[in-house]
Amino acid sequence: MNAPFRSSMRELHSRAGLVLGWLGIFLFFMGSLALYRYEITFWMQPETHHAAQRGSTREKIEAARAGLAYLTRRAPDAEMWRVNLPTERSPVPSAAWASGEAVHDPHGMAPELFDPETGRALAARETGGGSFLYRLHVDLFGLDRGVGRKAVGMAALALLLVCVSGVCLRRDFFRNFLAFRPGENRFAFWRDAHGVAGGLTLPFFLVITASGLVLLAQSLLPSTLFPHYRDGARNFVRESKGAGIMQPPSPTARTLPVTPLSEEYGSVPDPAPLLELAARRWPDCGAGSLLIRFHDGNVISMQAVQARSSALSRRSSADLLELRVIPGMDRGEVLDPRTETPPSFIRSVWYAASALHLGRFAAPLPRALLFLSGLLSAGMMAAGLLLWEKARERKTGDSVPKGVYAANTAVIAGLPLSVAAYFWMNRLLDADLPQRATWESLTFFFAWACCLTHAWARDKPAGRGEQLAAAGLALALLPFLNGLTGGEALPDTLFHGPAQLAGFDIFALLAGMGLFGAGFRSLRRSRTASPLHALRGRIAEMLDRTAARVRGAMPKRGSAAAALAAVRAKAMHAAVPARTEKEDDTAGEHPADSIAVSSADSSSATGAKSASSSPDGKKSPAKTGTGPALPKNKGELSC
Amino acid sequence: MTYPSLPPECLPWLRTAGALAAAFITLWALAPGLASVLPLPPFEASAAAFLVSIVLFPFLAVLYHMGLTPLLRSGAKEERP
């Protein structure tokens, strides 16, 4: 590759990568959490924990019967009922209903949670739950939805460029694919971390970014739709969801018995035969919901919808089975609407991209892998930001601009802390507080703003460590908070379920411990910036001045001043050890290497550099080697 | 072309932002034409045009950046990116 090309790639990767790294970490972090949004919502409503079901066929049938009984009391005149059955992701059943035009929008119905054992509504607290995190990922919650999606789409498009430029820049991509040398200096450490994580997540990153763009096509490049969809993007969106390719349901030879649930519930049939058929048809997941349609007060059809789609190339979500009911007949006809026109290649690619990004097809293990890959991608970008800092320090011999440091810290350490604050506030706010969900989301933004301010105001090395440690502590204590505030405690959920709660608590605990460890290490590394060390520096300076004064007054050889000066020189020598670190042979292959010129490795000399800073952030002349430096440790100072 | 009045450290940012914006505007302008000339049904044509656009974007951005580099140079000695 010629020089201008590499130079362009370098500049694009380092400049666009910095700004997009902030947004990219945010999007990948929130997107990873959004993969478990139903589980997060479940955790955030402790009133529902006891009503969780495992999702076996027997439990689904009982939940469906209880849901139909609940709807008979709650909405007897509705034209459509929906019972969301307990599944592996949403273990608590819920019921919804619609009439009039609303029946054409089944997703617009607001479901009510109910206890399948008692048949009564569950008074769950109002919460943004996982949907808030999902909205943050999709359209930057709080912004206008169109503007938010455009911004996310543009960022994703530019991230694609950053990714491509990063790959092009690594000449030794395959040779040093997993070359990680943690023993070397901090710059090399972060360069290797960025490179290895980038190599590992490259396929995931490309696929998820491109598939995310597919989902935002109509917002990002509406001009693409101008020639064929002049009336707006609505029809394109409908087609992108599979509408138009489904054939009308075709009757099968199979019939099922239609027996009334009980006399109390009128013509509502027992859903058991249909749900048992669905369980045989979809052995992996079974039915996820039940739709009942009415005409003139009589049930005309009952549909069982598959819990999750199993076909990657079909965006049209889930399969369904329909039982057509004719009033007065004791058997209903089973319709099979799954026959669809085979999609074209482009349509298949489009549907597969959508399904992949949304994780519609994903069983628990693939979903967990998607989640971890998303977090690793966010970590890769975080390593890139830290690498940018180190490269900048090497280049100028000075630290990064305070704004960049604060933004990096707020994104890397502040984001987990803000999410933890969101979870904490969910449990600490009064359950009956009006507009609870708004207060929770405000807490998230407030905590994030505090993180940014703290990172700006605090000493550089210490601020990040403190935020990481605080985030770790807040996350690690979430399982205890859950047990103390009405939720099912971890020891119970670990052995008796629900697995969703146990998974949440264990992940919070592990992530919290990891973050706390990282924060603690960071704080230890920056310990020279503590007030104690600043005090030591001042004492050293006083000693130095005293020595000079005494030397001026009594210049005789062998005097006390000479002895004091000798002690001082010894302390100086110990405080600024020679730290010439060997440059890595492969330096120059990464864009950040080009920023790094031959100045001393400030990243590895953090201790000495921090020691040369006064508490108010001003540099002391120690760095230039002409002034006093701080002693390295207590032993040196004591002499 | 040189810009002595601009601080040299601004120019890399300017070039990067300019390249990204120019690539996006180019795609915005090209996509409808591409969608209309593709001999495919409406949905497929629009989807294919979009997919081609997102594949083209990185290459266009790099090309624009390489083109902008000689145009946006500082009069002062500029830092190596």
Interface residues (C-beta under 8 A of the other chain):
Chain A: P4 F5 S7 S8 M9 R10 E11 L12 S14 R15 A16 M154 L157 A158 L160 L161 V164 S165 A210 L213 V214 A217 L221 S223 T224 L225 F226 P227 H228 Y229 F236 E239 S240 S344 I346 R347 V349 W350 S594 I595
Chain B: P12 W13 R15 T16 A19 L20 F24 L27 W28 A29 A31 P32 L34 A35 S36 L40 P41 P42 F43 E44 A45 S46 A47 A48 A49 F50 L51 S53 I54 F57 P58 A61 V62 H65 M66 T69 R80 P81
